[in-house]
Amino acid sequence: MAVALILLLVAVASVLFHLFSPWWWTPLASNWGYIDDTITLTFWITGAVFSAVVVFMAYCVFRFRHKEGRQAAYNPENKKLEWWLSIGTAIGVAAMLAPGLVVWHQFVTVPADATEVEVMGQQWMWSYRLPGKDGKLGSTDARKISSDNPMGLNPDDPNGQDDVVVQNDDLHLPVGKPVKVLLRSIDVLHDFYVPEFRAKMDMIPGSVTYYWFTPTRTGTFEVLCAELCGVAHAQMRSKVIVQEEKDYHAWLEKQQTFAELSGPRNVAKAAYKTESE
């Protein structure tokens, strides 16, 4: 009897803790409320199954408790019960997977008017690249990464000369504008994650992954790495600052382009080469 009561208390306490927990999602700041809805649906389905299983266990413990003279009946198969369990399980799994597949399709179907922004992760810092006045990002090549060219831009690509490079600093974005985030890593697995945006994706060396979102409110939001990437993983942080469009463009005008960053270095290299000769 005591064990049955404990099991019932576990089920009730688990549901109440979920409903009244002080630890919940950060306030949504993007268009991905669908992800919250999908997670909530998953919680309800798994919570209902968990509660049903625990209550059934409590019932069995109470109903079939030991009594003198009672003998258990051996019933190795029950095809009717197996069919009901198989069908119920299939319906529950489909109910959890179907919304996720719908959201995933939306997650990787980028709007035509989205602006591309590149995020590069490395142990243990974030770097960003935004398109310049031509609205296009230049090409990159990991083999061109160096101290003078930390994001590996192709210096011969004219589309990259006006790209805005932000190294180990904060990313600024305009509110209400869709953004396609291109994700790269130059060493190990990283994961670009802003909790308020609900959007994240692994960054795989040698590949470019992506997703998109639309910031829906202004503010400063912390960037986390959601993939264990080394001893300083917890310190790999940055900020995304979402601003009104005029404030965003004012910030953008103050940033240096790839041409401006590489120009002084190339001049210095040429002068050094001339002196050496």
BELDAMO-V694317 format. One record per backbone hydrogen bond with DSSP energy under -0.5 kcal/mol. CO is the residue of the C=O (numbers start at 1). NH is the residue of the N-H. Records with the same first field share a line. If there is no record, write none. Layout:
BEGIN
CO: NH, NH
END
This chain:
BEGIN
1: 5
2: 6
3: 7
4: 8
5: 9
6: 10
7: 11
8: 12
9: 13
10: 14
11: 15
12: 16
13: 17
14: 18
15: 19
16: 20
17: 21
22: 24
29: 216, 217
31: 33, 34
32: 35, 36
33: 37
34: 38
35: 39
36: 40
37: 41
38: 42
39: 43
40: 44
41: 45
42: 46
43: 47
44: 48
45: 49
46: 50
47: 51
48: 52
49: 53
50: 54
51: 55
52: 56
53: 57
54: 58
55: 59
56: 60
57: 61
58: 62
59: 63
60: 64
62: 65
67: 70
73: 75
78: 82
79: 83
80: 84
81: 85
82: 86
83: 87
84: 88
85: 89
86: 90
87: 91
88: 92
89: 93
90: 94
91: 95
92: 96
93: 97
94: 98
95: 99
96: 100
97: 101
98: 102
99: 103
100: 104
101: 105
102: 106
103: 107
104: 108
105: 109
106: 109
107: 212
108: 110
111: 114
115: 180
116: 131
117: 182
118: 129
119: 184
120: 127
121: 186
122: 124, 125
125: 122
126: 168
127: 120
128: 166
129: 118
130: 164
132: 135
136: 132
139: 154
141: 144
142: 145
149: 146, 152
152: 141
153: 155
154: 157
156: 158
157: 160
158: 161
160: 163
161: 259
163: 165, 258
164: 130, 166
165: 167
166: 128, 168
171: 241
173: 243
174: 177
177: 215
178: 115
179: 181, 213
180: 117, 182
181: 183, 211
182: 119
183: 209
184: 121
185: 206
188: 187
190: 203
191: 193, 226
192: 201
193: 195, 224
194: 197, 198, 199
195: 198
196: 29
199: 194
201: 192
202: 204
203: 190
204: 207
207: 209
209: 183
211: 181
213: 179
214: 31
215: 176
219: 221, 242
221: 240
223: 238
224: 193, 226
230: 233
232: 235
233: 236
235: 237
238: 223
239: 171, 241
240: 221, 242
241: 173, 243
242: 219
243: 175
244: 248
245: 249
246: 250
247: 251
248: 252
249: 253
250: 254
251: 254
252: 255
256: 165
257: 261
258: 262
259: 263
260: 264
261: 265
262: 266
263: 267
264: 268
265: 269
266: 270
267: 271
268: 272
269: 273
270: 274
271: 275
272: 276
273: 277
END
